[in-house]
Amino acid sequence: MKRAAGDMEKPKILIVEDDSGLQRQLRWAFDGYRVLSASDRKSALEVAIREQPPVVLLDLGLPPDADGPREGMATLAELLEYLPDSKVIMMTGQNDRSHAVQAVASGAYDFYQKPVDADVLSLIVERAYGLWRLEAEHRALARTGVDQPIPGFLTSDTALQKELERVRDVAASDMSVLVTGESGTGKELIARGIHTLSRRRDGPFVAINCAAIPEQLLESELFGYERGAFTGAVKTTMGRVEQAHGGTLFLDEIGDLSQPLQAKLLRFLQERTIERIGGRQAIAVDVRVVAATNRDLSVLIEQGAFRDDLYYRLSEYTVRIPPLRERGTDAVVIANEALRTFAIELRRPMKTFADDALAAIAAGPWPGNVRELHNRIKRALITARGRKITAGDLELAPAARSPQRETLRQARERAERQAIEAALALSGGNISGAARILEISRPNLYDLLRRHGLRADTDS
């Protein structure tokens, strides 16, 4: 049965209750929400993993232990394992207050004593949802980084952030941009960011990988063809350049383009018109071109494999994305964000990295860059047995460690300092931004800065 569009826009709430009459009563009480329901632990987990509800109403007494807390508490633990950010409100008709204390201590947002008063319970749910929404906004800020120059491109490297600030300025123009860097560094992410920040953001973003399509087919992919132009051309077809009209054309692996196609691309960039294969009509196309390559075009030019005039047309502005091994703490920052994102996408329990995994990530050479890091995290999420992902789970060799041992207090202080330094790096030294990332108040952050002998650049 299809849901109405209005229902899909409502916030979700999951009601886990084995009493069908009470389940119906609660459904009517929350007509402003998209109500999901389950009657036992198994069905509750299935719905929760599929729907990711911000708020859960969970009955403490579930079968097969309807008169005791055991099954309800077990359900709470598993829900929070998969959905650590959801607000779970426990409900019970039992009068034992110790159950309430145990539930809240185990991670429940609140505890509600039956019988149900719809007005009171609605207020509790409304507050829980409001808190979840605020926390979600804070998590979004932390994931993208406060004031990250290019949307979606996460970096705490100061030099790269400054370069991306310049790219952000260039994005507002129609200059052609050449993005260089090793495979897997995020060149297409930069191209999409440029499109998003440009005046063409409402137009199409069309990408084509010049190395992935056979040379004999690439021309028709780029420029299209007229009906009857060759065997099999049963209808007139637009090419990728024409499809990008009014938007951005992203030419990936431009260094692999053949000499004849380089000449045709140069002609398009000079005249801003194309001719489809088999056609004679010049078609005006208004696009912004962003190209990318993992090859050294200057070497290709010296070898006569790449046209210097095309290079100058494509590289009105050039940005180099350094490999992950040259980006300081970025590998750890990106790994932590990817772990949360992929756990949700793959519907796996939320996990954290063990110390040896973090050390191995920070020390890794990452020849495949961010793409390799992402692939290892995805595999580890599926195959790791424990709650913490180890270096072994990531198939990484443990990083060299100092034989010196540290106390628990020293370990906590080191971790606290590293978290503060990372937040300051993400926020560009901005106190307010760093406090949001750490989810603490500004006064608390000031106290921590003094304790660790750290300083920030800006206060607003």
ZILIN-V222239 format. One record per run of one state. SS is the DSSP state (H for helix, E for strand, - for the rest). FROM is the first residue (numbers start at 1). TO is the last residue. If there is no record, write none. Layout:
{{SS/FROM/TO} {SS/FROM/TO}}
This chain:
{{-/1/4} {H/5/9} {-/10/11} {E/12/16} {-/17/19} {H/20/29} {-/30/33} {E/34/38} {-/39/40} {H/41/51} {-/52/54} {E/55/59} {-/60/69} {H/70/82} {-/83/86} {E/87/92} {-/93/96} {H/97/105} {-/106/109} {E/110/113} {-/114/117} {H/118/144} {-/145/157} {H/158/171} {-/172/176} {E/177/180} {-/181/186} {H/187/196} {-/197/204} {E/205/209} {-/210/214} {H/215/223} {-/224/224} {E/225/225} {-/226/236} {E/237/237} {-/238/239} {H/240/243} {-/244/247} {E/248/252} {-/253/253} {H/254/256} {-/257/258} {H/259/271} {-/272/272} {E/273/274} {-/275/276} {E/277/277} {-/278/282} {E/283/284} {-/285/287} {E/288/293} {-/294/296} {H/297/302} {-/303/307} {H/308/314} {-/315/316} {E/317/320} {-/321/323} {H/324/326} {-/327/329} {H/330/346} {-/347/351} {E/352/353} {-/354/354} {H/355/363} {-/364/368} {H/369/383} {-/384/387} {E/388/389} {-/390/407} {H/408/426} {-/427/429} {E/430/430} {H/431/438} {-/439/441} {H/442/452} {-/453/457} {E/458/458} {-/459/460}}
